[in-house]
């Protein structure tokens, strides 16, 4: 019994995906050891037997645990063990969470935890998709009422050919990276980055990925059937959500539907702002509950839940069937947009982007190459020079609560905006700066992440960053009421909360750069996806037009407060001379000039200084240290020592406390006439023009004044 296990494989993207259960983590509700190439992930799902009391949400927790031993690394720092999850781990946890969360029964309140632990990583086989497929399988073999399974793949494209789960080399050549997850019937999660790829080509890639997903779903279904037969999977528990009595539900419905219908029409007709609308609808709900206080005093909580249910039903019906939005806009209408740049005095670039009641203050900061972020994770990337951070203070939604560090939402929104702009960021050769963007969501009523994309573009152009093209973003929504389907452009908070989809699309005028799609229903088909992408393009172009009315291209001059960066190249063998023993030399240069100096292993040097004069001074010092003496070149030198046989001349001055470069003029080379004594021609401290006539095997420099005289008297 202890050795009983099931191991089953399938080919995905030309490589073998293997699922195994029964050997590891047998006390979890469901555990699957997932292998893809040499990438290995243990996925374990555990579900509580009883619901958590006093909550009105599904308590699902997803953890993606990175172990650095998976890539043969020992963690840095003093403690030498993994600490808080990396940004990549948090983003992967979100990618796993988003497609599985909609596939649990409505009203399910039992705690469910999914833990995926990365045990071995082969960089050519993505651990995130391996973990997602493993999580799906672990939930499916458990007793937990999971309405899956789902499958997941990454789609890339090289020279027009779509590929599944590209390797590292293939990913470097691909013009898109699209993570797709879904059930057999529909797609329910998309996370994409692309190099300005047209919408119809993005759609084709998503559907291409879904065909492979169907095979994975069928494979996991078969895996569960065989596991059940071996006693390695559990029968699903039957979940029946707590329901009010039919009498109570009908009583509340008879009152609530009419009141909410009238209220929603009034909100739309008067185009109420968020705060007024919330107060008005809250009063309607309170009035409905009050009507049943005497008759059902023990069921007020249930009545409040029914009021919420009928409010949602009414809003969705009016949008889906009557095409009326809660704020009175047309289905494809974008909220009013206001754009400002250079709103902060001393920053390098800034913008204020307002769309309806969503407002983003974005700031761009330019730093030296050495300011790049060092990454300590399982991926092949070790650092990045462009980063975007997102903050969501509580006052943005009128709340008062403690401000903690960035959570999963903040990290996810920041990463989405970062991904949207990455294709247009200039290379280090074109623009040798580290770039940090920060989006402060100072007012929120829907799609602050896409507002951050727009604000970032504006700040970059205001800062003078030569981006390849401006990027804008828009969030699309979906309301599905039986056969009535409505796709909404530029959704606000209530439409997101009550709707079935949050589909964010960012891109340039030429094509898509990033997509993030979350679905609350089981999935959407190709026709709806196509409509949403086409409508998103129209919305994006409208927003882009408003932005370009204010600033149409990057400024030609950097802010006076931004560092000026000077690039230089030295031979790699000279690096040790610039750095000095224990960093002594470079520290002296920095102290002397105040410049920041970064030296790459290939000999590239980046000197950053707000004061250009100090940057030039640092460059001059470095050049004097690394400058080679050239045979045949004439130098203006200084006599530093007199000997009977000649004079020693400094031809490259010393810098800081460092000696300069010297050579020796033999007495026979001091003049074009015979010289009896060296001091008849020069004395210590005299300036002298000399020509380098040779360098011997020991590096000693031979100089001649006679050769200079000959050349100057021709």
Number of C-alpha atoms within 10 A of each C-alpha: 5 7 7 11 15 17 16 15 16 16 12 17 17 11 13 14 23 20 25 22 27 22 16 15 16 14 10 17 23 27 33 33 27 30 24 26 18 16 23 25 31 26 31 27 29 21 20 13 12 9 15 15 8 7 9 11 12 19 15 16 16 22 19 27 22 24 21 20 15 19 19 11 12 13 16 11 9 6 8 9 12 17 10 9 16 17 16 20 18 20 21 21 24 19 26 26 19 19 30 28 21 21 20 17 15 12 15 19 21 18 16 19 19 26 22 30 20 25 20 22 25 18 16 17 22 21 29 25 22 27 32 28 28 34 31 26 33 34 29 29 28 24 20 25 18 19 17 22 25 30 31 31 27 24 27 26 20 15 8 10 9 17 20 20 25 23 17 15 9 15 18 13 14 21 19 25 23 24 24 28 31 27 26 20 15 19 28 25 28 24 18 25 25 25 21 23 18 18 20 13 13 24 16 14 23 24 19 16 27 24 11 19 26 20 16 25 23 16 19 27 18 13 22 23 15 16 20 14 10 13 13 21 24 17 13 14 12 9 12 10 11 9 10 14 10 8 9 17 16 13 13 19 18 11 16 24 16 12 19 22 17 12 20 23 18 17 21 17 15 13 16 16 15 20 10 12 20 14 11 16 17 13 12 18 21 12 14 20 23 15 12 16 13 9 11 13 11 10 15 16 11 18 25 17 15 22 24 14 14 23 23 17 16 20 23 25 19 18 24 23 16 11 18 20 23 26 21 18 17 13 19 16 15 20 19 11 16 15 19 18 22 17 16 14 10 12 17 23 30 30 27 26 26 23 23 19 19 22 27 30 24 32 29 27 20 26 22 22 24 17 16 17 15 12 15 17 21 24 14 11 10 11 11 14 19 21 19 25 22 26 20 21 19 16 13 18 17 11 9 10 9 8 9 7 8 13 11 14 15 15 19 22 25 22 19 26 30 23 21 31 30 18 23 20 17 16 14 12 8 10 14 21 26 19 22 21 26 22 30 21 25 21 22 25 20 22 25 30 26 24 27 33 30 31 35 34 30 33 31 30 25 27 27 19 25 18 20 14 19 23 31 32 32 30 29 26 26 27 23 18 16 9 8 12 15 21 27 31 26 30 29 25 17 16 25 22 14 18 23 23 27 22 28 26 26 31 33 25 16 13 19 28 28 30 26 20 21 22 24 21 16 20 21 20 12 14 9 14 17 16 12 23 23 14 19 28 24 16 22 26 18 16 22 21 13 15 24 13 9 13 17 15 19 21 16 12 10 18 19 12 16 20 23 24 24 17 14 14 13 17 12 14 11 14 20 14 15 21 17 13 10 9 12 11 20 22 16 16 22 16 11 14 18 18 26 23 22 16 20 13 10 12 15 15 21 25 25 28 24 17 16 16 13 18 24 18 16 25 22 12 19 22 15 17 22 16 14 11 18 14 14 13 12 18 19 13 22 23 21 15 14 18 13 11 12 19 26 21 30 23 25 20 16 15 15 12 8 10 12 15 18 21 24 24 25 19 22 17 21 25 18 13 9 10 14 11 13 20 15 9 13 17 15 14 14 12 15 16 18 28 23 23 17 17 15 8 7 6 10 12 22 21 31 23 22 19 20 21 16 11 8 7 6 5
